[in-house]
């Protein structure tokens, strides 16, 4: 389940195929990625992965259409909604808790909104300057042109910074979606999650294991989908088919700390308590677009059901990226490139490698069990570093 991304799902298939070729070369495996097929109901993009003769069926949840409806929004919508949203969050005490639990990520999110505010003020200043250059005879009527000119300038600035390296419009709109989803103002994901939950539930008994992976914003969407299954079928995961939840680049406290995210916090607490479902949180301290300081339950103001819920793997950047690439400034400051790194092949053959993790010979539920016990003894999907601590660092 991908994050807040307007790109077509085939983009993820292309990334998976490219990284599979790298993993095959680096680890001497035979990996073949099948052609992508859009599901008849349009809900997913599906493909198969043959890894040394073992086949994995991979389904990517589609919600790019929902993202496109939210990003990019018109600036008049941002000017209308963003101040109201942040006034609500500030009054509730959310901002203080968010900064405490997600120092780096909150710096990015709050910083991007400050940049947007600066764009608004700069647009007004430039528009006023242009109007001031008008002949005296045109005043005061020319003053009416200030907001029109400012709006046009703001549109140009947001278009220029919509992508890398700043991603201003993307992160502003992503934040609005997140808090609208938390409060229930954005309801388009509910039907999609209901359908995905039914798809996951129906897969029980059809394969050796079921793995639900949530990246970025889907770290909380995946939890909501599993909670829907448990509400309909409390025995899910207890009938012989191991079920694992894997959160990567998690941003769970981002939404769960919102006072209006009652449903999200309920889903989080119930899934965390469902010990029939293994939960692995793959963290990267160098990923500024994730929340990784501590247990996402405690960071969200909830009680932890016990150690290993979730089990944690921490991955080092230097083991995933070649040293010459790691030194490139263009890569260091590309926050989205870094955010996606955990979905890629690892430079070090002994490090966490997403392709081998999801399609390799070791079952994911076995990796989760070892991480829960604080062990990473053995190369392959989980790396080769050993530790007896509750959190495992792989390299």
N, C-alpha and C positions, 0 to 999 in steps of 0.2 A: 504494500500500500504506500504510494508515493506521497510527498508533501504538497504544499501549495504551489503548483506548477502548471502553467497554461500550455505547455508544450504537448504535442500529440504523444500518445503512449508508445508509438514506434520509436521515439527518442530513447526510451529506456531499454527497449529491445536492442537497439543499435549499440548502446553503452554496454549492455550485458554481453553481446556477441564480441565486441572489440576486446573487452576485458577477459573474456573466456579464452581468446587466442593468446593473450599474454600469459594467463595462468597455465595454459597447456604448454607453452614454451618454457616457462620458468620452472615448472614442477614436473615436466616430462609426463604429462597425462594426455590421453586422447579425449578431446572434448568437442562435441558437435552440437550447435544450437540450431534448433529447427526454425522454420519460417513462422512469423507471427500470424495469428488468426484472431480477428475481432469476434467476440462472442455474438451470437445472434441477437441477444437482448441489448448489445452495446455496452454491457457493464464492465467487461474486462478485455484485455489483450492477453492471449494465451500462447505459450510455446513450450516445447520440450527441450530438455538438456540431456544429452547422452554423455556420461562421464565414465570413461573406462568401461563402457557397456552397461552401466547402471543408468536408468532413465528417471528423471525428475520432471514432473509437470509443474510449470510455473505460470501463475495467473496474476496479472497486474490489474488492480482495481482502477477503473477509469473514473476520474472526477475532474478531468481537465475542462470539461464543459462548464462545470460549476465555477471553476477558477476563472475561466474566460468571462463569465458573467460578472465577476467581481474585480477583475484586473485586466487591463488598466481601467479604473473608473475615471469619470470626468472630474475635473478639478472642482467644479461647483459642488459635487457630492462630497468630496473630501473637505472642502471648506465648511460645509454644513455639518458633517458628521464627526469629524476628528476632534474638534474642540469639545463637543458634547461628551464624546467617549472618554477623553482624558480627564475632563472635569469630574465625571462620575468615578473613574478609577482613582483619581487623587483623593477625592473626598472619602472614599471607602478605606483608604489606607493601603490599597493594592500596590501603589508605586513603591512605597517603602519596603514592603515585603518582597516584591519582585526584585528590587535592587540587592536585597540581602541574600536571596537564594540563587540569583543568577547574575553575578557581578558582570561578567563579560557580555553575556547575551543581552542583559538589560542595557548595558552601555551602547550596544549596537542599535537596539530598538528605540531607546530614548534619543540617541544621537541622530538617528535618521529622521525622527519627527522634529528635532530641533533644526536639522538642515532644511526640512520642508518649510518650517516656519520662517527660516532665513530667506528662502526662495520667495515666500509671499511678501515679506518686507522689502526685499531687493526689487521685486517686480513693481511694487508700489512706488519705490524711490525712483526707479528708472522711468516709469511712466510719468511721474510728476516732473522729472527733469526734462523729459521730451516736451511736455506741455508747457513748461516754463520757457522753452525756446520759441514758442509761438508768438506771433506779433501781438502787441498790446491790444489791437483792435479786436482780436479774437477772444479776448477775455471778457467776462468770466465764463463764457460758454464753453471754452476749451477745457475747463476743469471737469466737465461731464465726460470727457474722453479718458480721464485717468483710470477709472475702474476697467474700462474696455481694454485699454492698452495693457494695463497690469495683468489682466486675465490672459491676454495673448502671450505676454512675456513669461508668465508662470507656466503656461502650457508648453512653451519651448524648453524651459529649464527642466521640467519633469520628463519630457521626452528624451532629453539629452542624458539624463541620469537614471533612466528607467532600468538600464542594464548595468554591467560591470563598469567601474569597480564599486559604485555607490549603491545601486539597486534601491534608490529612494522610493519611487512609486510602488515597486514590488513589495517592499517591507511595510510601507504604510498601509497598503491595501490588505496585505496578509494579516497585519495586526487587527484591522477592522473586521476581517472575516472571523478571526479567532475569537474575538470578544462578542461578536454577534452570534456566533455558534454557541458560545458559553451561555449567553442570556436567552437564547431561543429566538432572537430576532432573525437569524438566518436558519431556515429550516430545510434547505434543499438537500442537505447531506442525509437526512433521516431515512428517506426512502432508499437511498443508495446503500446505506449501512444495513438496513433491513434485508435488502436483497443479497448483499455480500455475506451477511450472517447466515442466511439460509443456504447459500452456496457452500460455505465452510462446514456447516452442520451436516449437509448431505454427503460431504466427502468422507465422513467417518466410516471406517470399515472398507474403504475402497483402495487404500494405500497403506504402506508400512507406518507412515506417520503424517501428521498435518502440522505445518509450520506457518504461522501468521506473522508477517514481518511488517512493522510500521516504521517508516523513515520520516524524520522531521515532524511535521504536523500530524502525520498519520500515526505517530506514537500514541496519541490519545484517541484517534479515530479507530485504530485497531482494538484498543481496549473497549471502546464503546460497542464495536461489532461483537466481540466475544461476550460482553455482558448481555447483549440481546439473545445470544444463543443460550446462555446459562438460564436466563429468565424463562425461556420456552422449554429447555431441556436440561434440568439440573444434573443429569447423569452424563452429560457430554464430557468426554475425555476419560471416562471410567470403564469403558467397554472394550478395552484392549488396544485401541489405536492411540498412541502417544500424541499429545497435542502440546505444542510449544508456541509461546509468544516471544518474539524477539523485537525489542525496540532499539533503533539505531539513530543516533543524532537526536535523542529525545528532547522534547520541549514541553513535557507534561506540566510542570509547575507554571509555565507561562499562562496556560488557560485555567488550571485548577485553582490558582490563587485568586482568580476573579470571584468576588462574593456571589455573583449570579450563576456561577458554574456548578450549581447543585447537582444536576444530573451527571455531569462529568466526574465530579468527586465521588458520587455514589457508584458509578461504574468502576472507577479506579479502585475503590475499597473492596468491592465485591470480587473483581477479577484477582486482586492481590490475595484475597482469602481463599480463592479456589485452587487448592493445592493439587488438583488433578491436572491443572494446566501449568506446565513449566514456564518460567519467565526469565529471560536473559536480557540484560540491558548492556549493550555494547557502547562504550563511552570513549571519547577522545578529548583530552583536556585542551588540545590545540584547536578544537572546533568552536569558534566564537558564535556560531549559530545554533548551538545546543546548550542544554542546561545539564551540567554534569558534576556539580560540586558534591552532592550527596544523594542519599536515598530519595527518589522522586516522591514517595509517599510522605515522608517527613517534611520534605521541602514544600509539599502541597498542604501541609497542616493536618495530615492524617496519621494515624498510628500504624506502625509497621506490624504485620502479622508474625514477624520473626525473621531470623537471618536467612539469607538466600532468597528472599522475596522482595525485589528480584535478585537473582544472581548477577554478578557484575564482571565484565571483562573490560579492562582498560587497554587501549591500543596506542602504541607510540607511532608518531608520524614518520620518524626516520626509518622505520621498518617497512613502511608502505610505499614511500617515494624515494627514487634514486637520489643520491646526494647532489648531483649536478642540477636536477630539477628543483630540489628542495631549496637551493640557494637563489633561485630566480625570484627577483622582487615581484615580477608580474604574477607569480604563483602565490607568493606569501600573502599578498594583499587581495587575492581573489577569494572572497569569503565563501562564495557558492562552490567554487572548485574544491576548497577544503571541506566544505560540508558534505560533498558527494564522495569524498575519498574512501569512506568506509564501504561504499558500494562497488569498489573497484578491486582489481588484482593487486597483490602486494609485491613490492620489489624484492623483499627478503622471502625466500621460499619457506622459511620457518615461521613467518608471521601470520596473523589473521588475514585470511584471503576470502573475500565475500563469495567468489565463485565456488571455491572448494567447500566453503561453509555450507552453502545451500544445496550443492549438487554432488559433493564428494562422497566417498564411501562411508564416512562416519556419520551416523544419524545425528541430527541436530539435537534431539532430546538427550543423547549421550553427552554432547558438549555442554548442554545446560546442566546436566547432573554433575559433571566434573567441575564446572565453574561454581556451582552451588556448594560443593564441598571444599572449594578453595584450591583446586588442583588444576594445573594445565600441563600435566606430565605427558608428553608425547606430541610429536609434530603433526602437521596436517591442518585440519580446519581450525583448531584452536591454538596453534602455535606450540612452542617448546619450552617456555619459561615455566618454572615451578614455584608455587607459593602455597602456604597454608593459611594465608589471610583470607577473610571473607571476600575481598576483591582480588581479582587476578589480573596481573599486567602481562600482556602478551607482547612478544617481540621475537 
